[in-house]
Amino acid sequence: MPIGGTMEHPCERCGKKFDSLITIDYAHSSVQYTEIMGAPYTGTDHVCIECARTILDMSNKDMITEERRRARDAEYMAATLRSRLALSIVSTVLEVFGYEVYPYTMENQMASVLRQIRQKDTAAPLRKLGGSPDLFVLDRDLGEGRYVEVLDAEVPDESRFRASRFMLSSLRDRWPEAVLMVYCMPSMNLYARAAGSLQLEALPVEHSPLTGRFHCVMDLKRDLGPPEAVFKRIDPRRHYDLMKRLRAALVRSVSLPK
């Protein structure tokens, strides 16, 4: 064992020892184990990166490309998890205060259809559906319903939340009756405002040199406001206590044993 207590493992191909190895499928052992066990079985080898590159016939460029792809995949999965958590929190809060919440978005259902349509004029109505809000919220006692678009904000400073100018403009123009709700990850604060009343022209705009996109910079407390200003059933004090309990539940769920 080297200095520092790091465990080294021998590569099953070259025999050299490394701090970490790559697991790859091994066709020969897969066939052997499948015959022995009488059922499909995947055999694996634990090899160093150089042996893995030789086995898979990958160049240095291929390895870099694959690493970047995995990084993008990880970022996408993290973003998807944040988005789903925001939807769950918003839905839970509204349901606790007596609203009925129904999924509304058609983005997932329409994605495969949109990819097949190339004519801009024909695709336009479907693209409006693809940009539809996430939820439909019903107040059964009043017989009133609202569409809700949910965004997650992983920002330490809630006075500088960046959101796509195109997305906000599209939401305001196409779904002015919808409510924009933003869930902040560090604080678990919720903010809300009717899309039709968003003052986008008054917001600072920043340009991303990486993506080429323009983002509006919002002060969430000033430019949106508390959810009870839109959803009158929400009691501020009970809402505060509810968010504390939800935060505690989330902390317990992610506090995995070491």
QUIHUQUI-V366611 format. One record per helix or strand of 2 or more residues. SS is the DSSP state (H for helix, E for strand). FROM is the first residue (numbers start at 0). TO is the last residue. If there is no record, write none. Layout:
ss;from;to
SS;FROM;TO
SS;FROM;TO
This chain:
ss;from;to
E;8;9
E;16;17
E;21;24
H;26;36
E;43;46
H;48;55
H;59;95
E;99;102
H;106;115
H;119;129
E;134;138
E;143;152
E;160;163
H;164;173
E;178;183
E;189;193
H;194;196
H;199;201
E;203;206
E;213;217
H;219;222
H;226;228
H;235;253
